[in-house]
Amino acid sequence: MLQETEEVEEISDYVSHTLNTTCGKLITALVYLALRIARVNKKEGIKNDPRWTEEFKKKFDELLGGKVIDAYTSLGRFLPSLSYLDKEWVKGKIEQTISEKENKYWQAFMEGYLSIGRVDDDLYSLMRPHYEYGLSYEFKQRHDREYLVQHICVGYLRGREKLDDPESLFRKIIDAWRPEQ
């Protein structure tokens, strides 16, 4: 099992770190292989649900359970793809990851998710607690705060947030009126 090594220096950008580590590259290869197999199976008329093997899922769970920072970043980066492979597994991971909100694993997950540059309608409501917590969180990178606000604004434009709802995240951004947002 891969385990996170003792960090001498704090990671300032989890996405760049993950893209440049052996573990991050292996996780990327695992996800790409699982996606390729799922697409070939679909093309051949083989219907599996979930669309990835138990072996791949167990390996990802092992990495997350071992608190491997690259696994959390990759979970965020590949969330829509992983949802394609196994919606229930992703739902559970999103719910489980909110309990990590007081530490670096949540930040790695969010940095990964915010870095993909798109808002997934199927995941928006599941990610809402993460968005809400993120509004009060001090991300290390300014662009992560900007991406978070962009996600919420897209949610508003797609009808997921309402201006007249006091619980709306978009309303909370307007009410707070922070210039950096």
Secondary structure, 3 states (H helix, E strand, C coil): CCCCCCCCCCCCCHHHHHHCCHHHHHHHHHHHHHHHHHHHHHHCCCCCCCCCCHHHHHHHHHHHHCCCHHHHHHHHHCHHHHHHHCHHHHHHHHHHHHHHCCCHHHHHHHHHHHCCCCCCHHHHHHHHHHHHHHHHCCCCCHHHHHHHHHHHHHHHHCCCCCCCCCCCHHHHHHHHCCCCC
